[in-house]
Amino acid sequence: MTDKTTLSSLPLAGPAQALGAAAKGVFKSLAGLNLPATQLAQIQADYLKSAAEVWNQSLQRLRGDDAARPAPLADRRFGSTDWASNPAAAYTAQMYLLNARSLLQLAESVEADAKTKARIRFAVQQWVDMASPSNFLALNPDALKKALETQGESITTGMQHLLQDLQKGHVSQTDESVFEVGRNVATSEGAVVFENELFQLIEYKPLTAKVHERPMLFVPPCINKYYILDLQPENSVIRYTVEQGHRTFVVSWANPDDSLRTKTWDDYIEQGPIAAIRAVQAITGQDSINTLGFCVGGTILSTALAVLAARGEQPAHSVTLLTTLLDFENTGILDIFIDEASVKLRDITIGAEAPGGPGMLKGKELATTFSFLRPNDLVWNYVVGNYLKGESPPPFDLLYWNGDSTNLPGPMYCWYLRHTYLTNELKQPGRLTVCGEKVDLGAIEAPFFVYGSREDHIVPWAAAYASMPLISGKKTFVLGASGHIAGVINPPAKGKRSYWTNGKLPAQADDWFKGAAEHPGSWWPTWSEWLKPHGGKLVNAPKAPGSAKFKAIEPAPGRYVKVKV
């Protein structure tokens, strides 16, 4: 069963069905799906029963029976009293939810391999979310009520928002006019002390009279701007690290333009973290440094340390990995996008094999892909608010960062896609050659602190835990609550969420969790206590950034982070 056959065979759970299509309309296209007859019959019977109940309830309401009025629906899209009090709207919402539930049951029932089944689920979910009656002005009583109350002004404002977003090329998730990099996000004081064409190295001003002798180097993901680690002073991982007495350096990746479109994975390793490590060593006079990698930044950092290990160098005194994949066996929802055909298509369009030469993976394409992993929260919610209701989204620093996307050179991206997500070769000792060296992650001798987020849909926490067998040194694993970003950016002062620890490291992630202890609040202090002895003795904080050879180039956050796609 091909993807094309699967998608064309799925009935659409759109407003037309929600307005009263019979069961025949919902199930008429099932012939092409490989569905067990027993399950299909049960789903169809349940559907008919539920549809009849909704219909009868609606008829009772039309006859004036107030007792038949449905309670507000649990789904927040239809939770207002306007949906419940309007018979047509209530019927529309109930039928939509019934159709959506039935379609997802059908997707779950398809007999296919795991990847095909996941793709069907994803495709059906996308259609279901897109076709919600709340996304259409004529079917959304909340939006219609606001249009009447404002005498149409909300519709006019919504159209203005739509035109503005069309010009920007993305749906606005926050009031972007409120934020400016260097003014009210990415404000930690520091200076750029080194730069090449791929990154700037920022050294941050100490906030303590004494600092640990061993410096700390952060390698953030190159698919986003580094300032997710420095949003506001109260939720800045960078500021928190500096406050703990660590002399802190951060890689600020360039936002590539066409002049960098030929850059490869090897270039990003050699000219990225390896160059940064050399600069930090030279500036501080310390051969051994502490390191941290976040998301793909952790993959890049680990690869660089393995390359250096193959050259007989062990510059990392410790390694911290935050929501990082080293073993790509379980990549969660992202796996549905990866197969030989899709990777090959990238190779011949933007990769080294492209007939017209290498191209770029545009940042807006990446941002759109990640948004549609959670479409109701990150797409349709804003379509309804921004366009149908004419509302401006509230200012939110994290969502501003989320919309500040970055490009990637085609050859670099294609190599990464093929050798990690597709073939999972990074975990195999000696299988890959990077920068002329055979890569063996087990050759890194430093102790590791590995963090995963329990609800992470980009790096499933069990996949983060799968890094543990690949590491040869002493290792610690900590699990935080929430998702890929919110789990990491969880400052202690907020007193939010919780985290889990377990001194034992069984082979299976589930077994680790069964024996783990839950602690309230942020995991940051636990990491800080782990990092403290790796920092070495305390010495006087430097009076100025850089050194005689590496003079300050410009104040933080630097030029590179301000470049837009």
Secondary structure in CASP SS format (residue, H / E / C, confidence):
PFRMAT SS
TARGET T0000
AUTHOR 0000-0000-0000
METHOD secondary structure of the structure
MODEL  1
M C 1.00
T C 1.00
D H 1.00
K H 1.00
T H 1.00
T H 1.00
L H 1.00
S H 1.00
S H 1.00
L C 1.00
P C 1.00
L C 1.00
A C 1.00
G C 1.00
P H 1.00
A H 1.00
Q H 1.00
A H 1.00
L C 1.00
G C 1.00
A C 1.00
A C 1.00
A H 1.00
K H 1.00
G H 1.00
V H 1.00
F H 1.00
K C 1.00
S C 1.00
L H 1.00
A H 1.00
G H 1.00
L C 1.00
N C 1.00
L C 1.00
P C 1.00
A H 1.00
T H 1.00
Q H 1.00
L H 1.00
A H 1.00
Q H 1.00
I H 1.00
Q H 1.00
A H 1.00
D H 1.00
Y H 1.00
L H 1.00
K H 1.00
S H 1.00
A H 1.00
A H 1.00
E H 1.00
V H 1.00
W H 1.00
N H 1.00
Q H 1.00
S H 1.00
L H 1.00
Q H 1.00
R H 1.00
L H 1.00
R C 1.00
G C 1.00
D C 1.00
D H 1.00
A H 1.00
A H 1.00
R C 1.00
P C 1.00
A C 1.00
P C 1.00
L C 1.00
A C 1.00
D C 1.00
R H 1.00
R H 1.00
F H 1.00
G C 1.00
S C 1.00
T H 1.00
D H 1.00
W H 1.00
A H 1.00
S H 1.00
N C 1.00
P H 1.00
A H 1.00
A H 1.00
A H 1.00
Y H 1.00
T H 1.00
A H 1.00
Q H 1.00
M H 1.00
Y H 1.00
L H 1.00
L H 1.00
N H 1.00
A H 1.00
R H 1.00
S H 1.00
L H 1.00
L H 1.00
Q H 1.00
L H 1.00
A H 1.00
E H 1.00
S H 1.00
V C 1.00
E C 1.00
A C 1.00
D C 1.00
A H 1.00
K H 1.00
T H 1.00
K H 1.00
A H 1.00
R H 1.00
I H 1.00
R H 1.00
F H 1.00
A H 1.00
V H 1.00
Q H 1.00
Q H 1.00
W H 1.00
V H 1.00
D H 1.00
M H 1.00
A C 1.00
S C 1.00
P H 1.00
S H 1.00
N H 1.00
F C 1.00
L H 1.00
A H 1.00
L H 1.00
N C 1.00
P H 1.00
D H 1.00
A H 1.00
L H 1.00
K H 1.00
K H 1.00
A H 1.00
L H 1.00
E H 1.00
T C 1.00
Q C 1.00
G C 1.00
E H 1.00
S H 1.00
I H 1.00
T H 1.00
T H 1.00
G H 1.00
M H 1.00
Q H 1.00
H H 1.00
L H 1.00
L H 1.00
Q H 1.00
D H 1.00
L H 1.00
Q H 1.00
K H 1.00
G C 1.00
H C 1.00
V C 1.00
S C 1.00
Q C 1.00
T C 1.00
D C 1.00
E H 1.00
S H 1.00
V H 1.00
F C 1.00
E C 1.00
V E 1.00
G C 1.00
R C 1.00
N C 1.00
V E 1.00
A C 1.00
T C 1.00
S C 1.00
E C 1.00
G E 1.00
A E 1.00
V E 1.00
V E 1.00
F E 1.00
E E 1.00
N C 1.00
E C 1.00
L C 1.00
F E 1.00
Q E 1.00
L E 1.00
I E 1.00
E E 1.00
Y E 1.00
K C 1.00
P C 1.00
L C 1.00
T C 1.00
A C 1.00
K E 1.00
V E 1.00
H E 1.00
E C 1.00
R C 1.00
P C 1.00
M E 1.00
L E 1.00
F E 1.00
V E 1.00
P C 1.00
P C 1.00
C C 1.00
I C 1.00
N C 1.00
K C 1.00
Y H 1.00
Y H 1.00
I H 1.00
L H 1.00
D C 1.00
L C 1.00
Q C 1.00
P H 1.00
E H 1.00
N H 1.00
S C 1.00
V H 1.00
I H 1.00
R H 1.00
Y H 1.00
T H 1.00
V H 1.00
E H 1.00
Q C 1.00
G C 1.00
H C 1.00
R C 1.00
T E 1.00
F E 1.00
V E 1.00
V E 1.00
S E 1.00
W E 1.00
A C 1.00
N C 1.00
P C 1.00
D C 1.00
D H 1.00
S H 1.00
L H 1.00
R C 1.00
T C 1.00
K C 1.00
T C 1.00
W H 1.00
D H 1.00
D H 1.00
Y H 1.00
I H 1.00
E H 1.00
Q H 1.00
G H 1.00
P H 1.00
I H 1.00
A H 1.00
A H 1.00
I H 1.00
R H 1.00
A H 1.00
V H 1.00
Q H 1.00
A H 1.00
I H 1.00
T H 1.00
G C 1.00
Q C 1.00
D C 1.00
S C 1.00
I E 1.00
N E 1.00
T E 1.00
L E 1.00
G E 1.00
F E 1.00
C C 1.00
V H 1.00
G H 1.00
G H 1.00
T H 1.00
I H 1.00
L H 1.00
S H 1.00
T H 1.00
A H 1.00
L H 1.00
A H 1.00
V H 1.00
L H 1.00
A H 1.00
A H 1.00
R C 1.00
G C 1.00
E C 1.00
Q C 1.00
P C 1.00
A E 1.00
H E 1.00
S E 1.00
V E 1.00
T E 1.00
L E 1.00
L E 1.00
T C 1.00
T C 1.00
L C 1.00
L C 1.00
D C 1.00
F C 1.00
E C 1.00
N C 1.00
T C 1.00
G H 1.00
I H 1.00
L H 1.00
D H 1.00
I H 1.00
F H 1.00
I C 1.00
D C 1.00
E H 1.00
A H 1.00
S H 1.00
V H 1.00
K H 1.00
L H 1.00
R H 1.00
D H 1.00
I H 1.00
T H 1.00
I C 1.00
G C 1.00
A C 1.00
E C 1.00
A C 1.00
P C 1.00
G C 1.00
G C 1.00
P C 1.00
G C 1.00
M E 1.00
L E 1.00
K C 1.00
G H 1.00
K H 1.00
E H 1.00
L H 1.00
A H 1.00
T H 1.00
T H 1.00
F H 1.00
S H 1.00
F C 1.00
L C 1.00
R C 1.00
P H 1.00
N H 1.00
D H 1.00
L H 1.00
V H 1.00
W H 1.00
N H 1.00
Y H 1.00
V H 1.00
V H 1.00
G H 1.00
N H 1.00
Y H 1.00
L H 1.00
K C 1.00
G C 1.00
E C 1.00
S C 1.00
P C 1.00
P C 1.00
P C 1.00
F C 1.00
D H 1.00
L H 1.00
L H 1.00
Y H 1.00
W H 1.00
N H 1.00
G H 1.00
D C 1.00
S C 1.00
T C 1.00
N C 1.00
L E 1.00
P E 1.00
G H 1.00
P H 1.00
M H 1.00
Y H 1.00
C H 1.00
W H 1.00
Y H 1.00
L H 1.00
R H 1.00
H H 1.00
T H 1.00
Y H 1.00
L H 1.00
T C 1.00
N C 1.00
E C 1.00
L C 1.00
K C 1.00
Q C 1.00
P C 1.00
G C 1.00
R C 1.00
L C 1.00
T E 1.00
V E 1.00
C C 1.00
G C 1.00
E E 1.00
K E 1.00
V C 1.00
D C 1.00
L H 1.00
G H 1.00
A H 1.00
I C 1.00
E C 1.00
A C 1.00
P C 1.00
F E 1.00
F E 1.00
V E 1.00
Y E 1.00
G E 1.00
S E 1.00
R C 1.00
E C 1.00
D C 1.00
H C 1.00
I C 1.00
V C 1.00
P C 1.00
W H 1.00
A H 1.00
A H 1.00
A H 1.00
Y H 1.00
A C 1.00
S C 1.00
M H 1.00
P H 1.00
L H 1.00
I C 1.00
S C 1.00
G C 1.00
K C 1.00
K E 1.00
T E 1.00
F E 1.00
V E 1.00
L E 1.00
G E 1.00
A C 1.00
S C 1.00
G C 1.00
H C 1.00
I C 1.00
A C 1.00
G C 1.00
V C 1.00
I C 1.00
N C 1.00
P C 1.00
P H 1.00
A H 1.00
K H 1.00
G C 1.00
K C 1.00
R C 1.00
S E 1.00
Y E 1.00
W E 1.00
T E 1.00
N C 1.00
G C 1.00
K C 1.00
L C 1.00
P C 1.00
A C 1.00
Q C 1.00
A H 1.00
D H 1.00
D H 1.00
W H 1.00
F H 1.00
K H 1.00
G C 1.00
A C 1.00
A E 1.00
E E 1.00
H E 1.00
P E 1.00
G C 1.00
S C 1.00
W C 1.00
W H 1.00
P H 1.00
T H 1.00
W H 1.00
S H 1.00
E H 1.00
W H 1.00
L H 1.00
K H 1.00
P H 1.00
H H 1.00
G H 1.00
G C 1.00
K C 1.00
L E 1.00
V E 1.00
N E 1.00
A C 1.00
P C 1.00
K C 1.00
A C 1.00
P C 1.00
G C 1.00
S C 1.00
A C 1.00
K C 1.00
F C 1.00
K C 1.00
A C 1.00
I C 1.00
E E 1.00
P E 1.00
A C 1.00
P C 1.00
G C 1.00
R C 1.00
Y H 1.00
V H 1.00
K H 1.00
V C 1.00
K C 1.00
V C 1.00
END
